[in-house]
Protein backbone atom coordinates (compact mmCIF):
# COMPACT_ATOMS: atom_id res chain seq x y z
CA UNK A 1 0.00 0.00 0.00
CA UNK A 2 1.10 3.52 -0.72
CA UNK A 3 1.94 5.66 2.25
CA UNK A 4 -0.14 8.85 2.46
CA UNK A 5 1.52 12.08 3.43
CA UNK A 6 -0.46 14.86 5.02
CA UNK A 7 0.55 18.48 4.83
CA UNK A 8 0.42 20.49 8.00
CA UNK A 9 -1.83 23.55 7.75
CA UNK A 10 0.12 26.78 7.87
CA UNK A 11 -1.21 30.08 9.20
CA UNK A 12 -2.72 32.26 6.48
CA UNK A 13 0.07 34.84 6.57
CA UNK A 14 3.37 35.27 8.32
CA UNK A 15 3.45 38.98 7.51
CA UNK A 16 2.18 41.28 10.21
CA UNK A 17 -0.26 44.02 9.24
CA UNK A 18 1.95 46.96 10.11
CA UNK A 19 2.24 50.39 8.53
CA UNK A 20 5.60 49.35 7.06
CA UNK A 21 3.81 46.64 5.05
CA UNK A 22 1.00 48.85 3.76
CA UNK A 23 0.68 50.42 0.32
CA UNK A 24 -1.06 53.51 -0.97
CA UNK A 25 -2.30 54.48 -4.42
CA UNK A 26 -3.25 57.60 -6.34
CA UNK A 27 -6.61 56.98 -7.99
CA UNK A 28 -6.04 59.79 -10.48
CA UNK A 29 -2.75 58.67 -12.05
CA UNK A 30 -2.77 54.97 -10.90
CA UNK A 31 0.63 55.15 -9.18
CA UNK A 32 1.29 52.94 -6.16
CA UNK A 33 3.57 53.79 -3.24
CA UNK A 34 4.86 51.80 -0.28
CA UNK A 35 4.43 53.32 3.18
CA UNK A 36 7.87 54.97 3.41
CA UNK A 37 7.55 56.43 -0.11
CA UNK A 38 4.06 57.75 0.64
CA UNK A 39 5.37 59.47 3.77
CA UNK A 40 8.16 61.05 1.72
CA UNK A 41 5.61 62.73 -0.56
CA UNK A 42 3.36 63.77 2.36
CA UNK A 43 0.68 61.16 1.54
CA UNK A 44 -0.52 63.13 -1.49
CA UNK A 45 -0.23 62.81 -5.27
CA UNK A 46 -1.80 64.95 -8.02
CA UNK A 47 -3.07 67.25 -5.27
CA UNK A 48 -5.23 64.48 -3.76
CA UNK A 49 -4.66 62.32 -0.66
CA UNK A 50 -3.47 58.78 -1.32
CA UNK A 51 -5.87 55.89 -0.75
CA UNK A 52 -4.67 53.00 1.44
CA UNK A 53 -4.73 49.61 -0.27
CA UNK A 54 -5.79 46.53 1.65
CA UNK A 55 -4.23 43.29 0.53
CA UNK A 56 -3.18 39.92 1.86
CA UNK A 57 0.47 38.99 1.62
CA UNK A 58 1.04 35.34 0.83
CA UNK A 59 4.42 33.78 1.44
CA UNK A 60 4.91 30.36 -0.16
N, CA, C and O atoms as a Tinker XYZ file with bonds, in Angstrom:
   240  protein
     1  N      0.829000   -1.193000    0.000000    73     2
     2  CA     0.000000    0.000000    0.000000    64     1     3
     3  C      0.871000    1.253000    0.000000    63     2     4     5
     4  O      1.951000    1.293000    0.588000    81     3
     5  N      0.368000    2.247000   -0.666000    73     3     6
     6  CA     1.096000    3.515000   -0.716000    64     5     7
     7  C      0.921000    4.271000    0.598000    63     6     8     9
     8  O     -0.152000    4.282000    1.200000    81     7
     9  N      1.989000    4.886000    1.009000    73     7    10
    10  CA     1.943000    5.663000    2.248000    64     9    11
    11  C      1.427000    7.067000    1.934000    63    10    12    13
    12  O      1.932000    7.727000    1.027000    81    11
    13  N      0.425000    7.519000    2.681000    73    11    14
    14  CA    -0.138000    8.850000    2.459000    64    13    15
    15  C      0.607000    9.867000    3.306000    63    14    16    17
    16  O      0.915000    9.628000    4.474000    81    15
    17  N      0.886000   10.996000    2.694000    73    15    18
    18  CA     1.524000   12.085000    3.426000    64    17    19
    19  C      0.521000   13.215000    3.578000    63    18    20    21
    20  O     -0.176000   13.575000    2.629000    81    19
    21  N      0.455000   13.760000    4.754000    73    19    22
    22  CA    -0.459000   14.863000    5.017000    64    21    23
    23  C      0.343000   16.134000    5.256000    63    22    24    25
    24  O      1.336000   16.141000    5.984000    81    23
    25  N     -0.110000   17.191000    4.631000    73    23    26
    26  CA     0.549000   18.478000    4.828000    64    25    27
    27  C     -0.028000   19.168000    6.050000    63    26    28    29
    28  O     -1.237000   19.162000    6.278000    81    27
    29  N      0.851000   19.755000    6.819000    73    27    30
    30  CA     0.420000   20.492000    7.998000    64    29    31
    31  C     -0.120000   21.852000    7.549000    63    30    32    33
    32  O      0.482000   22.516000    6.705000    81    31
    33  N     -1.251000   22.260000    8.113000    73    31    34
    34  CA    -1.831000   23.552000    7.753000    64    33    35
    35  C     -0.986000   24.669000    8.326000    63    34    36    37
    36  O     -0.636000   24.665000    9.506000    81    35
    37  N     -0.666000   25.622000    7.475000    73    35    38
    38  CA     0.124000   26.780000    7.875000    64    37    39
    39  C     -0.811000   27.939000    8.172000    63    38    40    41
    40  O     -1.922000   27.980000    7.644000    81    39
    41  N     -0.391000   28.877000    8.998000    73    39    42
    42  CA    -1.210000   30.077000    9.200000    64    41    43
    43  C     -1.358000   30.823000    7.876000    63    42    44    45
    44  O     -0.514000   30.699000    6.989000    81    43
    45  N     -2.433000   31.595000    7.750000    73    43    46
    46  CA    -2.720000   32.263000    6.480000    64    45    47
    47  C     -1.601000   33.186000    6.028000    63    46    48    49
    48  O     -1.298000   33.240000    4.837000    81    47
    49  N     -0.981000   33.912000    6.948000    73    47    50
    50  CA     0.068000   34.842000    6.568000    64    49    51
    51  C      1.066000   34.984000    7.699000    63    50    52    53
    52  O      0.693000   35.045000    8.871000    81    51
    53  N      2.330000   35.034000    7.337000    73    51    54
    54  CA     3.374000   35.266000    8.324000    64    53    55
    55  C      3.756000   36.736000    8.389000    63    54    56    57
    56  O      4.605000   37.121000    9.192000    81    55
    57  N      3.143000   37.556000    7.559000    73    55    58
    58  CA     3.450000   38.981000    7.511000    64    57    59
    59  C      2.483000   39.719000    8.413000    63    58    60    61
    60  O      1.266000   39.580000    8.289000    81    59
    61  N      3.034000   40.502000    9.317000    73    59    62
    62  CA     2.177000   41.277000   10.211000    64    61    63
    63  C      1.595000   42.466000    9.465000    63    62    64    65
    64  O      2.225000   43.012000    8.559000    81    63
    65  N      0.388000   42.863000    9.852000    73    63    66
    66  CA    -0.263000   44.017000    9.243000    64    65    67
    67  C      0.228000   45.269000    9.954000    63    66    68    69
    68  O     -0.409000   45.761000   10.885000    81    67
    69  N      1.366000   45.775000    9.504000    73    67    70
    70  CA     1.954000   46.964000   10.106000    64    69    71
    71  C      2.009000   48.069000    9.071000    63    70    72    73
    72  O      1.921000   47.793000    7.875000    81    71
    73  N      2.152000   49.297000    9.496000    73    71    74
    74  CA     2.244000   50.392000    8.528000    64    73    75
    75  C      3.381000   50.200000    7.528000    63    74    76    77
    76  O      3.274000   50.626000    6.378000    81    75
    77  N      4.471000   49.560000    7.960000    73    75    78
    78  CA     5.601000   49.351000    7.058000    64    77    79
    79  C      5.252000   48.411000    5.912000    63    78    80    81
    80  O      5.920000   48.425000    4.878000    81    79
    81  N      4.212000   47.592000    6.080000    73    79    82
    82  CA     3.810000   46.644000    5.045000    64    81    83
    83  C      2.636000   47.145000    4.213000    63    82    84    85
    84  O      2.154000   46.428000    3.337000    81    83
    85  N      2.172000   48.356000    4.472000    73    83    86
    86  CA     1.005000   48.847000    3.755000    64    85    87
    87  C      1.414000   49.572000    2.475000    63    86    88    89
    88  O      2.567000   49.969000    2.305000    81    87
    89  N      0.450000   49.733000    1.588000    73    87    90
    90  CA     0.684000   50.418000    0.324000    64    89    91
    91  C     -0.429000   51.435000    0.103000    63    90    92    93
    92  O     -1.532000   51.303000    0.634000    81    91
    93  N     -0.116000   52.439000   -0.683000    73    91    94
    94  CA    -1.058000   53.509000   -0.973000    64    93    95
    95  C     -1.065000   53.756000   -2.473000    63    94    96    97
    96  O     -0.071000   53.504000   -3.154000    81    95
    97  N     -2.184000   54.250000   -2.986000    73    95    98
    98  CA    -2.299000   54.484000   -4.422000    64    97    99
    99  C     -2.973000   55.816000   -4.697000    63    98   100   101
   100  O     -3.794000   56.297000   -3.917000    81    99
   101  N     -2.599000   56.401000   -5.839000    73    99   102
   102  CA    -3.252000   57.605000   -6.338000    64   101   103
   103  C     -4.292000   57.136000   -7.353000    63   102   104   105
   104  O     -3.950000   56.520000   -8.362000    81   103
   105  N     -5.553000   57.430000   -7.081000    73   103   106
   106  CA    -6.608000   56.984000   -7.994000    64   105   107
   107  C     -6.595000   57.758000   -9.305000    63   106   108   109
   108  O     -7.100000   57.276000  -10.319000    81   107
   109  N     -6.019000   58.958000   -9.288000    73   107   110
   110  CA    -6.039000   59.792000  -10.483000    64   109   111
   111  C     -5.007000   59.338000  -11.527000    63   110   112   113
   112  O     -5.321000   59.252000  -12.714000    81   111
   113  N     -3.786000   59.052000  -11.084000    73   111   114
   114  CA    -2.746000   58.666000  -12.051000    64   113   115
   115  C     -2.338000   57.195000  -11.946000    63   114   116   117
   116  O     -1.431000   56.759000  -12.655000    81   115
   117  N     -2.998000   56.418000  -11.064000    73   115   118
   118  CA    -2.767000   54.974000  -10.904000    64   117   119
   119  C     -1.339000   54.612000  -10.494000    63   118   120   121
   120  O     -0.836000   53.557000  -10.880000    81   119
   121  N     -0.685000   55.474000   -9.716000    73   119   122
   122  CA     0.632000   55.146000   -9.179000    64   121   123
   123  C      0.456000   54.530000   -7.800000    63   122   124   125
   124  O     -0.461000   54.883000   -7.059000    81   123
   125  N      1.351000   53.600000   -7.465000    73   123   126
   126  CA     1.287000   52.942000   -6.164000    64   125   127
   127  C      2.574000   53.243000   -5.406000    63   126   128   129
   128  O      3.659000   53.283000   -5.986000    81   127
   129  N      2.434000   53.456000   -4.096000    73   127   130
   130  CA     3.565000   53.789000   -3.240000    64   129   131
   131  C      3.556000   52.897000   -2.007000    63   130   132   133
   132  O      2.494000   52.592000   -1.462000    81   131
   133  N      4.746000   52.476000   -1.565000    73   131   134
   134  CA     4.863000   51.799000   -0.284000    64   133   135
   135  C      4.831000   52.845000    0.816000    63   134   136   137
   136  O      4.978000   54.036000    0.542000    81   135
   137  N      4.640000   52.420000    2.048000    73   135   138
   138  CA     4.430000   53.324000    3.182000    64   137   139
   139  C      5.518000   54.394000    3.286000    63   138   140   141
   140  O      5.206000   55.578000    3.412000    81   139
   141  N      6.794000   53.991000    3.236000    73   139   142
   142  CA     7.873000   54.967000    3.410000    64   141   143
   143  C      7.919000   55.965000    2.252000    63   142   144   145
   144  O      8.253000   57.132000    2.456000    81   143
   145  N      7.588000   55.517000    1.037000    73   143   146
   146  CA     7.553000   56.429000   -0.108000    64   145   147
   147  C      6.378000   57.392000    0.001000    63   146   148   149
   148  O      6.503000   58.568000   -0.339000    81   147
   149  N      5.243000   56.897000    0.471000    73   147   150
   150  CA     4.062000   57.747000    0.636000    64   149   151
   151  C      4.323000   58.825000    1.681000    63   150   152   153
   152  O      3.895000   59.967000    1.516000    81   151
   153  N      5.022000   58.469000    2.755000    73   151   154
   154  CA     5.372000   59.468000    3.766000    64   153   155
   155  C      6.299000   60.530000    3.185000    63   154   156   157
   156  O      6.192000   61.707000    3.528000    81   155
   157  N      7.205000   60.117000    2.309000    73   155   158
   158  CA     8.161000   61.054000    1.719000    64   157   159
   159  C      7.471000   62.101000    0.848000    63   158   160   161
   160  O      7.977000   63.214000    0.703000    81   159
   161  N      6.328000   61.757000    0.270000    73   159   162
   162  CA     5.607000   62.729000   -0.565000    64   161   163
   163  C      4.378000   63.267000    0.164000    63   162   164   165
   164  O      3.424000   63.727000   -0.463000    81   163
   165  N      4.412000   63.205000    1.493000    73   163   166
   166  CA     3.358000   63.765000    2.356000    64   165   167
   167  C      1.980000   63.164000    2.108000    63   166   168   169
   168  O      0.968000   63.845000    2.272000    81   167
   169  N      1.937000   61.901000    1.716000    73   167   170
   170  CA     0.678000   61.155000    1.537000    64   169   171
   171  C     -0.257000   61.801000    0.516000    63   170   172   173
   172  O     -1.474000   61.635000    0.599000    81   171
   173  N      0.298000   62.530000   -0.438000    73   171   174
   174  CA    -0.521000   63.135000   -1.492000    64   173   175
   175  C      0.123000   62.893000   -2.852000    63   174   176   177
   176  O      1.331000   62.678000   -2.950000    81   175
   177  N     -0.689000   62.929000   -3.891000    73   175   178
   178  CA    -0.228000   62.811000   -5.269000    64   177   179
   179  C     -1.282000   63.491000   -6.136000    63   178   180   181
   180  O     -2.476000   63.328000   -5.887000    81   179
   181  N     -0.873000   64.233000   -7.126000    73   179   182
   182  CA    -1.797000   64.947000   -8.020000    64   181   183
   183  C     -2.725000   65.882000   -7.226000    63   182   184   185
   184  O     -3.843000   66.160000   -7.659000    81   183
   185  N     -2.263000   66.359000   -6.079000    73   183   186
   186  CA    -3.069000   67.254000   -5.266000    64   185   187
   187  C     -4.154000   66.569000   -4.456000    63   186   188   189
   188  O     -4.949000   67.246000   -3.803000    81   187
   189  N     -4.208000   65.241000   -4.480000    73   187   190
   190  CA    -5.230000   64.475000   -3.764000    64   189   191
   191  C     -4.554000   63.568000   -2.733000    63   190   192   193
   192  O     -3.417000   63.144000   -2.940000    81   191
   193  N     -5.240000   63.264000   -1.624000    73   191   194
   194  CA    -4.664000   62.318000   -0.661000    64   193   195
   195  C     -4.616000   60.905000   -1.249000    63   194   196   197
   196  O     -5.477000   60.513000   -2.037000    81   195
   197  N     -3.596000   60.159000   -0.850000    73   195   198
   198  CA    -3.469000   58.781000   -1.317000    64   197   199
   199  C     -4.472000   57.884000   -0.604000    63   198   200   201
   200  O     -4.834000   58.125000    0.547000    81   199
   201  N     -4.914000   56.846000   -1.308000    73   199   202
   202  CA    -5.866000   55.887000   -0.747000    64   201   203
   203  C     -5.090000   54.653000   -0.302000    63   202   204   205
   204  O     -4.266000   54.131000   -1.052000    81   203
   205  N     -5.356000   54.182000    0.932000    73   203   206
   206  CA    -4.666000   53.000000    1.436000    64   205   207
   207  C     -5.231000   51.749000    0.778000    63   206   208   209
   208  O     -6.445000   51.583000    0.664000    81   207
   209  N     -4.330000   50.874000    0.348000    73   207   210
   210  CA    -4.729000   49.613000   -0.272000    64   209   211
   211  C     -4.730000   48.523000    0.786000    63   210   212   213
   212  O     -3.844000   48.480000    1.639000    81   211
   213  N     -5.703000   47.659000    0.734000    73   211   214
   214  CA    -5.787000   46.528000    1.653000    64   213   215
   215  C     -5.550000   45.263000    0.847000    63   214   216   217
   216  O     -6.258000   44.987000   -0.122000    81   215
   217  N     -4.555000   44.503000    1.254000    73   215   218
   218  CA    -4.225000   43.288000    0.526000    64   217   219
   219  C     -3.725000   42.244000    1.503000    63   218   220   221
   220  O     -3.360000   42.558000    2.637000    81   219
   221  N     -3.711000   41.009000    1.057000    73   219   222
   222  CA    -3.176000   39.917000    1.856000    64   221   223
   223  C     -1.849000   39.493000    1.258000    63   222   224   225
   224  O     -1.759000   39.203000    0.065000    81   223
   225  N     -0.831000   39.457000    2.081000    73   223   226
   226  CA     0.469000   38.990000    1.622000    64   225   227
   227  C      0.530000   37.481000    1.802000    63   226   228   229
   228  O      0.205000   36.961000    2.869000    81   227
   229  N      0.943000   36.792000    0.768000    73   227   230
   230  CA     1.040000   35.337000    0.827000    64   229   231
   231  C      2.492000   34.956000    0.599000    63   230   232   233
   232  O      3.093000   35.308000   -0.416000    81   231
   233  N      3.041000   34.235000    1.558000    73   231   234
   234  CA     4.419000   33.781000    1.438000    64   233   235
   235  C      4.393000   32.272000    1.238000    63   234   236   237
   236  O      3.896000   31.536000    2.091000    81   235
   237  N      4.931000   31.810000    0.105000    73   235   238
   238  CA     4.907000   30.365000   -0.158000    64   237   239
   239  C      5.804000   29.599000    0.785000    63   238   240
   240  O      5.893000   28.374000    0.693000    81   239
